[in-house]
């Protein structure tokens, strides 16, 4: 049966790969995760990074709109 990892653990592992000079293999060994799994998480992380920033922009736009709404 496959081991399940929380989003927090996945993020920590991916950020360690991205923010250090250690390779995927080294980080994967430390956390006892297959390197291909870490590579997949890294690819998902990068593919969804733009969505994080676009959500921030959407939230700010909605907040701006809400400030202009007057309740009767």
mmCIF file of the N, C-alpha and C atoms, coordinates in Angstrom:
data_MODEL
# 
_entry.id   MODEL 
# 
loop_
_atom_site.group_PDB 
_atom_site.id 
_atom_site.type_symbol 
_atom_site.label_atom_id 
_atom_site.label_alt_id 
_atom_site.label_comp_id 
_atom_site.label_asym_id 
_atom_site.label_entity_id 
_atom_site.label_seq_id 
_atom_site.pdbx_PDB_ins_code 
_atom_site.Cartn_x 
_atom_site.Cartn_y 
_atom_site.Cartn_z 
_atom_site.occupancy 
_atom_site.B_iso_or_equiv 
_atom_site.pdbx_formal_charge 
_atom_site.auth_seq_id 
_atom_site.auth_comp_id 
_atom_site.auth_asym_id 
_atom_site.auth_atom_id 
_atom_site.pdbx_PDB_model_num 
ATOM 1   N N  . UNK A 1 1  ? 0.835   -1.179 0.000   1.00 0.00 ? 1  UNK A N  1 
ATOM 2   C CA . UNK A 1 1  ? 0.000   0.000  0.000   1.00 0.00 ? 1  UNK A CA 1 
ATOM 3   C C  . UNK A 1 1  ? 0.880   1.243  0.000   1.00 0.00 ? 1  UNK A C  1 
ATOM 4   N N  . UNK A 1 2  ? 0.491   2.249  -0.770  1.00 0.00 ? 2  UNK A N  1 
ATOM 5   C CA . UNK A 1 2  ? 1.261   3.477  -0.875  1.00 0.00 ? 2  UNK A CA 1 
ATOM 6   C C  . UNK A 1 2  ? 1.162   4.302  0.397   1.00 0.00 ? 2  UNK A C  1 
ATOM 7   N N  . UNK A 1 3  ? 2.254   4.951  0.719   1.00 0.00 ? 3  UNK A N  1 
ATOM 8   C CA . UNK A 1 3  ? 2.274   5.835  1.870   1.00 0.00 ? 3  UNK A CA 1 
ATOM 9   C C  . UNK A 1 3  ? 1.660   7.175  1.461   1.00 0.00 ? 3  UNK A C  1 
ATOM 10  N N  . UNK A 1 4  ? 0.864   7.762  2.328   1.00 0.00 ? 4  UNK A N  1 
ATOM 11  C CA . UNK A 1 4  ? 0.217   9.048  2.052   1.00 0.00 ? 4  UNK A CA 1 
ATOM 12  C C  . UNK A 1 4  ? 0.985   10.157 2.770   1.00 0.00 ? 4  UNK A C  1 
ATOM 13  N N  . UNK A 1 5  ? 1.162   11.272 2.082   1.00 0.00 ? 5  UNK A N  1 
ATOM 14  C CA . UNK A 1 5  ? 1.870   12.412 2.647   1.00 0.00 ? 5  UNK A CA 1 
ATOM 15  C C  . UNK A 1 5  ? 0.944   13.619 2.643   1.00 0.00 ? 5  UNK A C  1 
ATOM 16  N N  . UNK A 1 6  ? 0.999   14.397 3.698   1.00 0.00 ? 6  UNK A N  1 
ATOM 17  C CA . UNK A 1 6  ? 0.173   15.600 3.780   1.00 0.00 ? 6  UNK A CA 1 
ATOM 18  C C  . UNK A 1 6  ? 0.717   16.660 2.827   1.00 0.00 ? 6  UNK A C  1 
ATOM 19  N N  . UNK A 1 7  ? -0.118  17.626 2.518   1.00 0.00 ? 7  UNK A N  1 
ATOM 20  C CA . UNK A 1 7  ? 0.306   18.735 1.659   1.00 0.00 ? 7  UNK A CA 1 
ATOM 21  C C  . UNK A 1 7  ? 1.472   19.480 2.300   1.00 0.00 ? 7  UNK A C  1 
ATOM 22  N N  . UNK A 1 8  ? 1.456   19.579 3.614   1.00 0.00 ? 8  UNK A N  1 
ATOM 23  C CA . UNK A 1 8  ? 2.533   20.269 4.331   1.00 0.00 ? 8  UNK A CA 1 
ATOM 24  C C  . UNK A 1 8  ? 3.871   19.560 4.133   1.00 0.00 ? 8  UNK A C  1 
ATOM 25  N N  . UNK A 1 9  ? 3.875   18.256 4.238   1.00 0.00 ? 9  UNK A N  1 
ATOM 26  C CA . UNK A 1 9  ? 5.110   17.478 4.065   1.00 0.00 ? 9  UNK A CA 1 
ATOM 27  C C  . UNK A 1 9  ? 5.595   17.575 2.620   1.00 0.00 ? 9  UNK A C  1 
ATOM 28  N N  . UNK A 1 10 ? 4.675   17.440 1.675   1.00 0.00 ? 10 UNK A N  1 
ATOM 29  C CA . UNK A 1 10 ? 5.052   17.550 0.259   1.00 0.00 ? 10 UNK A CA 1 
ATOM 30  C C  . UNK A 1 10 ? 5.676   18.909 -0.022  1.00 0.00 ? 10 UNK A C  1 
ATOM 31  N N  . UNK A 1 11 ? 5.054   19.961 0.494   1.00 0.00 ? 11 UNK A N  1 
ATOM 32  C CA . UNK A 1 11 ? 5.569   21.317 0.280   1.00 0.00 ? 11 UNK A CA 1 
ATOM 33  C C  . UNK A 1 11 ? 6.954   21.479 0.882   1.00 0.00 ? 11 UNK A C  1 
ATOM 34  N N  . UNK A 1 12 ? 7.131   20.968 2.098   1.00 0.00 ? 12 UNK A N  1 
ATOM 35  C CA . UNK A 1 12 ? 8.428   21.083 2.767   1.00 0.00 ? 12 UNK A CA 1 
ATOM 36  C C  . UNK A 1 12 ? 9.518   20.400 1.949   1.00 0.00 ? 12 UNK A C  1 
ATOM 37  N N  . UNK A 1 13 ? 9.212   19.218 1.427   1.00 0.00 ? 13 UNK A N  1 
ATOM 38  C CA . UNK A 1 13 ? 10.189  18.458 0.648   1.00 0.00 ? 13 UNK A CA 1 
ATOM 39  C C  . UNK A 1 13 ? 10.514  19.186 -0.654  1.00 0.00 ? 13 UNK A C  1 
ATOM 40  N N  . UNK A 1 14 ? 9.484   19.647 -1.352  1.00 0.00 ? 14 UNK A N  1 
ATOM 41  C CA . UNK A 1 14 ? 9.711   20.346 -2.624  1.00 0.00 ? 14 UNK A CA 1 
ATOM 42  C C  . UNK A 1 14 ? 10.496  21.633 -2.395  1.00 0.00 ? 14 UNK A C  1 
ATOM 43  N N  . UNK A 1 15 ? 10.136  22.389 -1.373  1.00 0.00 ? 15 UNK A N  1 
ATOM 44  C CA . UNK A 1 15 ? 10.862  23.630 -1.097  1.00 0.00 ? 15 UNK A CA 1 
ATOM 45  C C  . UNK A 1 15 ? 12.315  23.357 -0.739  1.00 0.00 ? 15 UNK A C  1 
ATOM 46  N N  . UNK A 1 16 ? 12.571  22.271 -0.054  1.00 0.00 ? 16 UNK A N  1 
ATOM 47  C CA . UNK A 1 16 ? 13.954  21.920 0.261   1.00 0.00 ? 16 UNK A CA 1 
ATOM 48  C C  . UNK A 1 16 ? 14.742  21.645 -1.019  1.00 0.00 ? 16 UNK A C  1 
ATOM 49  N N  . UNK A 1 17 ? 14.130  20.986 -1.978  1.00 0.00 ? 17 UNK A N  1 
ATOM 50  C CA . UNK A 1 17 ? 14.789  20.733 -3.266  1.00 0.00 ? 17 UNK A CA 1 
ATOM 51  C C  . UNK A 1 17 ? 15.053  22.057 -3.983  1.00 0.00 ? 17 UNK A C  1 
ATOM 52  N N  . UNK A 1 18 ? 14.056  22.937 -3.998  1.00 0.00 ? 18 UNK A N  1 
ATOM 53  C CA . UNK A 1 18 ? 14.163  24.181 -4.756  1.00 0.00 ? 18 UNK A CA 1 
ATOM 54  C C  . UNK A 1 18 ? 15.067  25.218 -4.098  1.00 0.00 ? 18 UNK A C  1 
ATOM 55  N N  . UNK A 1 19 ? 15.129  25.227 -2.783  1.00 0.00 ? 19 UNK A N  1 
ATOM 56  C CA . UNK A 1 19 ? 15.851  26.281 -2.076  1.00 0.00 ? 19 UNK A CA 1 
ATOM 57  C C  . UNK A 1 19 ? 17.265  25.904 -1.655  1.00 0.00 ? 19 UNK A C  1 
ATOM 58  N N  . UNK A 1 20 ? 17.662  24.678 -1.893  1.00 0.00 ? 20 UNK A N  1 
ATOM 59  C CA . UNK A 1 20 ? 19.013  24.259 -1.528  1.00 0.00 ? 20 UNK A CA 1 
ATOM 60  C C  . UNK A 1 20 ? 19.727  23.738 -2.769  1.00 0.00 ? 20 UNK A C  1 
ATOM 61  N N  . UNK A 1 21 ? 20.998  23.481 -2.609  1.00 0.00 ? 21 UNK A N  1 
ATOM 62  C CA . UNK A 1 21 ? 21.763  22.931 -3.733  1.00 0.00 ? 21 UNK A CA 1 
ATOM 63  C C  . UNK A 1 21 ? 21.740  21.406 -3.734  1.00 0.00 ? 21 UNK A C  1 
ATOM 64  N N  . UNK A 1 22 ? 20.930  20.834 -2.848  1.00 0.00 ? 22 UNK A N  1 
ATOM 65  C CA . UNK A 1 22 ? 20.804  19.375 -2.797  1.00 0.00 ? 22 UNK A CA 1 
ATOM 66  C C  . UNK A 1 22 ? 19.916  18.904 -3.935  1.00 0.00 ? 22 UNK A C  1 
ATOM 67  N N  . UNK A 1 23 ? 20.217  17.764 -4.451  1.00 0.00 ? 23 UNK A N  1 
ATOM 68  C CA . UNK A 1 23 ? 19.428  17.207 -5.538  1.00 0.00 ? 23 UNK A CA 1 
ATOM 69  C C  . UNK A 1 23 ? 18.197  16.476 -5.032  1.00 0.00 ? 23 UNK A C  1 
ATOM 70  N N  . UNK A 1 24 ? 17.336  16.127 -5.982  1.00 0.00 ? 24 UNK A N  1 
ATOM 71  C CA . UNK A 1 24 ? 16.114  15.399 -5.650  1.00 0.00 ? 24 UNK A CA 1 
ATOM 72  C C  . UNK A 1 24 ? 16.451  14.079 -4.958  1.00 0.00 ? 24 UNK A C  1 
ATOM 73  N N  . UNK A 1 25 ? 17.445  13.370 -5.460  1.00 0.00 ? 25 UNK A N  1 
ATOM 74  C CA . UNK A 1 25 ? 17.812  12.075 -4.890  1.00 0.00 ? 25 UNK A CA 1 
ATOM 75  C C  . UNK A 1 25 ? 18.214  12.169 -3.430  1.00 0.00 ? 25 UNK A C  1 
ATOM 76  N N  . UNK A 1 26 ? 19.001  13.178 -3.106  1.00 0.00 ? 26 UNK A N  1 
ATOM 77  C CA . UNK A 1 26 ? 19.462  13.356 -1.734  1.00 0.00 ? 26 UNK A CA 1 
ATOM 78  C C  . UNK A 1 26 ? 18.304  13.664 -0.788  1.00 0.00 ? 26 UNK A C  1 
ATOM 79  N N  . UNK A 1 27 ? 17.442  14.572 -1.198  1.00 0.00 ? 27 UNK A N  1 
ATOM 80  C CA . UNK A 1 27 ? 16.285  14.940 -0.369  1.00 0.00 ? 27 UNK A CA 1 
ATOM 81  C C  . UNK A 1 27 ? 15.326  13.757 -0.251  1.00 0.00 ? 27 UNK A C  1 
ATOM 82  N N  . UNK A 1 28 ? 15.109  13.057 -1.351  1.00 0.00 ? 28 UNK A N  1 
ATOM 83  C CA . UNK A 1 28 ? 14.206  11.901 -1.345  1.00 0.00 ? 28 UNK A CA 1 
ATOM 84  C C  . UNK A 1 28 ? 14.701  10.828 -0.371  1.00 0.00 ? 28 UNK A C  1 
ATOM 85  N N  . UNK A 1 29 ? 16.004  10.570 -0.368  1.00 0.00 ? 29 UNK A N  1 
ATOM 86  C CA . UNK A 1 29 ? 16.571  9.582  0.560   1.00 0.00 ? 29 UNK A CA 1 
ATOM 87  C C  . UNK A 1 29 ? 16.360  10.007 2.012   1.00 0.00 ? 29 UNK A C  1 
ATOM 88  N N  . UNK A 1 30 ? 16.575  11.284 2.277   1.00 0.00 ? 30 UNK A N  1 
ATOM 89  C CA . UNK A 1 30 ? 16.418  11.788 3.647   1.00 0.00 ? 30 UNK A CA 1 
ATOM 90  C C  . UNK A 1 30 ? 14.998  11.552 4.172   1.00 0.00 ? 30 UNK A C  1 
ATOM 91  N N  . UNK A 1 31 ? 14.010  11.745 3.310   1.00 0.00 ? 31 UNK A N  1 
ATOM 92  C CA . UNK A 1 31 ? 12.608  11.604 3.717   1.00 0.00 ? 31 UNK A CA 1 
ATOM 93  C C  . UNK A 1 31 ? 12.035  10.226 3.384   1.00 0.00 ? 31 UNK A C  1 
ATOM 94  N N  . UNK A 1 32 ? 12.871  9.349  2.857   1.00 0.00 ? 32 UNK A N  1 
ATOM 95  C CA . UNK A 1 32 ? 12.449  7.993  2.497   1.00 0.00 ? 32 UNK A CA 1 
ATOM 96  C C  . UNK A 1 32 ? 11.272  8.005  1.514   1.00 0.00 ? 32 UNK A C  1 
ATOM 97  N N  . UNK A 1 33 ? 11.434  8.818  0.465   1.00 0.00 ? 33 UNK A N  1 
ATOM 98  C CA . UNK A 1 33 ? 10.431  8.940  -0.597  1.00 0.00 ? 33 UNK A CA 1 
ATOM 99  C C  . UNK A 1 33 ? 11.142  8.634  -1.911  1.00 0.00 ? 33 UNK A C  1 
ATOM 100 N N  . UNK A 1 34 ? 10.476  7.966  -2.823  1.00 0.00 ? 34 UNK A N  1 
ATOM 101 C CA . UNK A 1 34 ? 11.084  7.655  -4.115  1.00 0.00 ? 34 UNK A CA 1 
ATOM 102 C C  . UNK A 1 34 ? 11.356  8.965  -4.864  1.00 0.00 ? 34 UNK A C  1 
ATOM 103 N N  . UNK A 1 35 ? 12.521  9.094  -5.497  1.00 0.00 ? 35 UNK A N  1 
ATOM 104 C CA . UNK A 1 35 ? 12.858  10.319 -6.223  1.00 0.00 ? 35 UNK A CA 1 
ATOM 105 C C  . UNK A 1 35 ? 11.822  10.707 -7.287  1.00 0.00 ? 35 UNK A C  1 
ATOM 106 N N  . UNK A 1 36 ? 11.232  9.724  -7.964  1.00 0.00 ? 36 UNK A N  1 
ATOM 107 C CA . UNK A 1 36 ? 10.212  10.055 -8.966  1.00 0.00 ? 36 UNK A CA 1 
ATOM 108 C C  . UNK A 1 36 ? 8.991   10.706 -8.326  1.00 0.00 ? 36 UNK A C  1 
ATOM 109 N N  . UNK A 1 37 ? 8.676   10.298 -7.109  1.00 0.00 ? 37 UNK A N  1 
ATOM 110 C CA . UNK A 1 37 ? 7.557   10.909 -6.390  1.00 0.00 ? 37 UNK A CA 1 
ATOM 111 C C  . UNK A 1 37 ? 7.865   12.368 -6.097  1.00 0.00 ? 37 UNK A C  1 
ATOM 112 N N  . UNK A 1 38 ? 9.075   12.640 -5.626  1.00 0.00 ? 38 UNK A N  1 
ATOM 113 C CA . UNK A 1 38 ? 9.479   14.020 -5.339  1.00 0.00 ? 38 UNK A CA 1 
ATOM 114 C C  . UNK A 1 38 ? 9.474   14.839 -6.626  1.00 0.00 ? 38 UNK A C  1 
ATOM 115 N N  . UNK A 1 39 ? 9.947   14.260 -7.712  1.00 0.00 ? 39 UNK A N  1 
ATOM 116 C CA . UNK A 1 39 ? 9.955   14.958 -9.002  1.00 0.00 ? 39 UNK A CA 1 
ATOM 117 C C  . UNK A 1 39 ? 8.526   15.298 -9.433  1.00 0.00 ? 39 UNK A C  1 
ATOM 118 N N  . UNK A 1 40 ? 7.599   14.366 -9.247  1.00 0.00 ? 40 UNK A N  1 
ATOM 119 C CA . UNK A 1 40 ? 6.193   14.634 -9.585  1.00 0.00 ? 40 UNK A CA 1 
ATOM 120 C C  . UNK A 1 40 ? 5.632   15.768 -8.734  1.00 0.00 ? 40 UNK A C  1 
ATOM 121 N N  . UNK A 1 41 ? 5.940   15.759 -7.439  1.00 0.00 ? 41 UNK A N  1 
ATOM 122 C CA . UNK A 1 41 ? 5.471   16.835 -6.558  1.00 0.00 ? 41 UNK A CA 1 
ATOM 123 C C  . UNK A 1 41 ? 6.051   18.177 -6.994  1.00 0.00 ? 41 UNK A C  1 
ATOM 124 N N  . UNK A 1 42 ? 7.331   18.172 -7.366  1.00 0.00 ? 42 UNK A N  1 
ATOM 125 C CA . UNK A 1 42 ? 7.976   19.407 -7.819  1.00 0.00 ? 42 UNK A CA 1 
ATOM 126 C C  . UNK A 1 42 ? 7.287   19.930 -9.082  1.00 0.00 ? 42 UNK A C  1 
ATOM 127 N N  . UNK A 1 43 ? 6.992   19.039 -10.022 1.00 0.00 ? 43 UNK A N  1 
ATOM 128 C CA . UNK A 1 43 ? 6.313   19.448 -11.254 1.00 0.00 ? 43 UNK A CA 1 
ATOM 129 C C  . UNK A 1 43 ? 4.923   20.001 -10.964 1.00 0.00 ? 43 UNK A C  1 
ATOM 130 N N  . UNK A 1 44 ? 4.189   19.366 -10.050 1.00 0.00 ? 44 UNK A N  1 
ATOM 131 C CA . UNK A 1 44 ? 2.861   19.856 -9.672  1.00 0.00 ? 44 UNK A CA 1 
ATOM 132 C C  . UNK A 1 44 ? 2.964   21.223 -9.005  1.00 0.00 ? 44 UNK A C  1 
ATOM 133 N N  . UNK A 1 45 ? 3.953   21.375 -8.157  1.00 0.00 ? 45 UNK A N  1 
ATOM 134 C CA . UNK A 1 45 ? 4.184   22.630 -7.450  1.00 0.00 ? 45 UNK A CA 1 
ATOM 135 C C  . UNK A 1 45 ? 4.426   23.762 -8.450  1.00 0.00 ? 45 UNK A C  1 
ATOM 136 N N  . UNK A 1 46 ? 5.301   23.517 -9.405  1.00 0.00 ? 46 UNK A N  1 
ATOM 137 C CA . UNK A 1 46 ? 5.625   24.536 -10.405 1.00 0.00 ? 46 UNK A CA 1 
ATOM 138 C C  . UNK A 1 46 ? 4.436   24.823 -11.316 1.00 0.00 ? 46 UNK A C  1 
ATOM 139 N N  . UNK A 1 47 ? 3.696   23.795 -11.689 1.00 0.00 ? 47 UNK A N  1 
ATOM 140 C CA . UNK A 1 47 ? 2.550   23.969 -12.587 1.00 0.00 ? 47 UNK A CA 1 
ATOM 141 C C  . UNK A 1 47 ? 1.436   24.776 -11.931 1.00 0.00 ? 47 UNK A C  1 
ATOM 142 N N  . UNK A 1 48 ? 1.333   24.691 -10.613 1.00 0.00 ? 48 UNK A N  1 
ATOM 143 C CA . UNK A 1 48 ? 0.247   25.372 -9.914  1.00 0.00 ? 48 UNK A CA 1 
ATOM 144 C C  . UNK A 1 48 ? 0.670   26.679 -9.254  1.00 0.00 ? 48 UNK A C  1 
ATOM 145 N N  . UNK A 1 49 ? 1.916   27.061 -9.379  1.00 0.00 ? 49 UNK A N  1 
ATOM 146 C CA . UNK A 1 49 ? 2.399   28.284 -8.743  1.00 0.00 ? 49 UNK A CA 1 
ATOM 147 C C  . UNK A 1 49 ? 1.659   29.514 -9.264  1.00 0.00 ? 49 UNK A C  1 
ATOM 148 N N  . UNK A 1 50 ? 1.393   29.567 -10.553 1.00 0.00 ? 50 UNK A N  1 
ATOM 149 C CA . UNK A 1 50 ? 0.702   30.721 -11.133 1.00 0.00 ? 50 UNK A CA 1 
ATOM 150 C C  . UNK A 1 50 ? -0.702  30.864 -10.550 1.00 0.00 ? 50 UNK A C  1 
ATOM 151 N N  . UNK A 1 51 ? -1.343  29.756 -10.281 1.00 0.00 ? 51 UNK A N  1 
ATOM 152 C CA . UNK A 1 51 ? -2.699  29.777 -9.724  1.00 0.00 ? 51 UNK A CA 1 
ATOM 153 C C  . UNK A 1 51 ? -2.722  30.452 -8.351  1.00 0.00 ? 51 UNK A C  1 
ATOM 154 N N  . UNK A 1 52 ? -1.688  30.250 -7.573  1.00 0.00 ? 52 UNK A N  1 
ATOM 155 C CA . UNK A 1 52 ? -1.617  30.862 -6.248  1.00 0.00 ? 52 UNK A CA 1 
ATOM 156 C C  . UNK A 1 52 ? -1.653  32.377 -6.376  1.00 0.00 ? 52 UNK A C  1 
ATOM 157 N N  . UNK A 1 53 ? -0.874  32.911 -7.304  1.00 0.00 ? 53 UNK A N  1 
ATOM 158 C CA . UNK A 1 53 ? -0.816  34.355 -7.462  1.00 0.00 ? 53 UNK A CA 1 
ATOM 159 C C  . UNK A 1 53 ? -2.075  34.914 -8.099  1.00 0.00 ? 53 UNK A C  1 
ATOM 160 N N  . UNK A 1 54 ? -2.686  34.175 -8.996  1.00 0.00 ? 54 UNK A N  1 
ATOM 161 C CA . UNK A 1 54 ? -3.919  34.663 -9.611  1.00 0.00 ? 54 UNK A CA 1 
ATOM 162 C C  . UNK A 1 54 ? -5.050  34.656 -8.590  1.00 0.00 ? 54 UNK A C  1 
ATOM 163 N N  . UNK A 1 55 ? -5.053  33.708 -7.645  1.00 0.00 ? 55 UNK A N  1 
ATOM 164 C CA . UNK A 1 55 ? -6.059  33.701 -6.580  1.00 0.00 ? 55 UNK A CA 1 
ATOM 165 C C  . UNK A 1 55 ? -5.888  34.929 -5.703  1.00 0.00 ? 55 UNK A C  1 
ATOM 166 N N  . UNK A 1 56 ? -4.635  35.304 -5.399  1.00 0.00 ? 56 UNK A N  1 
ATOM 167 C CA . UNK A 1 56 ? -4.388  36.496 -4.596  1.00 0.00 ? 56 UNK A CA 1 
ATOM 168 C C  . UNK A 1 56 ? -4.963  37.722 -5.283  1.00 0.00 ? 56 UNK A C  1 
ATOM 169 N N  . UNK A 1 57 ? -4.770  37.803 -6.592  1.00 0.00 ? 57 UNK A N  1 
ATOM 170 C CA . UNK A 1 57 ? -5.272  38.940 -7.349  1.00 0.00 ? 57 UNK A CA 1 
ATOM 171 C C  . UNK A 1 57 ? -6.798  38.951 -7.336  1.00 0.00 ? 57 UNK A C  1 
ATOM 172 N N  . UNK A 1 58 ? -7.412  37.800 -7.500  1.00 0.00 ? 58 UNK A N  1 
ATOM 173 C CA . UNK A 1 58 ? -8.869  37.703 -7.480  1.00 0.00 ? 58 UNK A CA 1 
ATOM 174 C C  . UNK A 1 58 ? -9.411  38.119 -6.122  1.00 0.00 ? 58 UNK A C  1 
ATOM 175 N N  . UNK A 1 59 ? -8.785  37.683 -5.061  1.00 0.00 ? 59 UNK A N  1 
ATOM 176 C CA . UNK A 1 59 ? -9.224  38.045 -3.711  1.00 0.00 ? 59 UNK A CA 1 
ATOM 177 C C  . UNK A 1 59 ? -9.127  39.553 -3.516  1.00 0.00 ? 59 UNK A C  1 
ATOM 178 N N  . UNK A 1 60 ? -8.033  40.155 -3.952  1.00 0.00 ? 60 UNK A N  1 
ATOM 179 C CA . UNK A 1 60 ? -7.872  41.605 -3.806  1.00 0.00 ? 60 UNK A CA 1 
ATOM 180 C C  . UNK A 1 60 ? -8.927  42.353 -4.607  1.00 0.00 ? 60 UNK A C  1 
ATOM 181 N N  . UNK A 1 61 ? -9.221  41.876 -5.817  1.00 0.00 ? 61 UNK A N  1 
ATOM 182 C CA . UNK A 1 61 ? -10.255 42.528 -6.630  1.00 0.00 ? 61 UNK A CA 1 
ATOM 183 C C  . UNK A 1 61 ? -11.618 42.432 -5.958  1.00 0.00 ? 61 UNK A C  1 
ATOM 184 N N  . UNK A 1 62 ? -11.945 41.285 -5.396  1.00 0.00 ? 62 UNK A N  1 
ATOM 185 C CA . UNK A 1 62 ? -13.221 41.116 -4.702  1.00 0.00 ? 62 UNK A CA 1 
ATOM 186 C C  . UNK A 1 62 ? -13.293 41.999 -3.459  1.00 0.00 ? 62 UNK A C  1 
ATOM 187 N N  . UNK A 1 63 ? -12.201 42.107 -2.738  1.00 0.00 ? 63 UNK A N  1 
ATOM 188 C CA . UNK A 1 63 ? -12.184 42.975 -1.562  1.00 0.00 ? 63 UNK A CA 1 
ATOM 189 C C  . UNK A 1 63 ? -12.399 44.433 -1.972  1.00 0.00 ? 63 UNK A C  1 
ATOM 190 N N  . UNK A 1 64 ? -11.789 44.835 -3.062  1.00 0.00 ? 64 UNK A N  1 
ATOM 191 C CA . UNK A 1 64 ? -11.950 46.197 -3.568  1.00 0.00 ? 64 UNK A CA 1 
ATOM 192 C C  . UNK A 1 64 ? -13.410 46.447 -3.942  1.00 0.00 ? 64 UNK A C  1 
ATOM 193 N N  . UNK A 1 65 ? -14.023 45.479 -4.622  1.00 0.00 ? 65 UNK A N  1 
ATOM 194 C CA . UNK A 1 65 ? -15.435 45.601 -4.995  1.00 0.00 ? 65 UNK A CA 1 
ATOM 195 C C  . UNK A 1 65 ? -16.313 45.691 -3.755  1.00 0.00 ? 65 UNK A C  1 
ATOM 196 N N  . UNK A 1 66 ? -16.023 44.871 -2.752  1.00 0.00 ? 66 UNK A N  1 
ATOM 197 C CA . UNK A 1 66 ? -16.830 44.862 -1.534  1.00 0.00 ? 66 UNK A CA 1 
ATOM 198 C C  . UNK A 1 66 ? -16.769 46.193 -0.799  1.00 0.00 ? 66 UNK A C  1 
ATOM 199 N N  . UNK A 1 67 ? -15.649 46.869 -0.853  1.00 0.00 ? 67 UNK A N  1 
ATOM 200 C CA . UNK A 1 67 ? -15.542 48.173 -0.198  1.00 0.00 ? 67 UNK A CA 1 
ATOM 201 C C  . UNK A 1 67 ? -16.486 49.179 -0.843  1.00 0.00 ? 67 UNK A C  1 
ATOM 202 N N  . UNK A 1 68 ? -16.741 49.005 -2.132  1.00 0.00 ? 68 UNK A N  1 
ATOM 203 C CA . UNK A 1 68 ? -17.620 49.927 -2.853  1.00 0.00 ? 68 UNK A CA 1 
ATOM 204 C C  . UNK A 1 68 ? -19.097 49.613 -2.702  1.00 0.00 ? 68 UNK A C  1 
ATOM 205 N N  . UNK A 1 69 ? -19.424 48.461 -2.149  1.00 0.00 ? 69 UNK A N  1 
ATOM 206 C CA . UNK A 1 69 ? -20.828 48.065 -1.996  1.00 0.00 ? 69 UNK A CA 1 
ATOM 207 C C  . UNK A 1 69 ? -21.385 48.675 -0.717  1.00 0.00 ? 69 UNK A C  1 
ATOM 208 N N  . UNK A 1 70 ? -22.560 49.287 -0.851  1.00 0.00 ? 70 UNK A N  1 
ATOM 209 C CA . UNK A 1 70 ? -23.226 49.868 0.322   1.00 0.00 ? 70 UNK A CA 1 
ATOM 210 C C  . UNK A 1 70 ? -24.425 49.004 0.656   1.00 0.00 ? 70 UNK A C  1 
ATOM 211 N N  . UNK A 1 71 ? -24.533 48.663 1.916   1.00 0.00 ? 71 UNK A N  1 
ATOM 212 C CA . UNK A 1 71 ? -25.676 47.863 2.357   1.00 0.00 ? 71 UNK A CA 1 
ATOM 213 C C  . UNK A 1 71 ? -26.817 48.788 2.735   1.00 0.00 ? 71 UNK A C  1 
ATOM 214 N N  . UNK A 1 72 ? -28.015 48.431 2.303   1.00 0.00 ? 72 UNK A N  1 
ATOM 215 C CA . UNK A 1 72 ? -29.190 49.264 2.574   1.00 0.00 ? 72 UNK A CA 1 
ATOM 216 C C  . UNK A 1 72 ? -30.008 48.656 3.680   1.00 0.00 ? 72 UNK A C  1 
# 
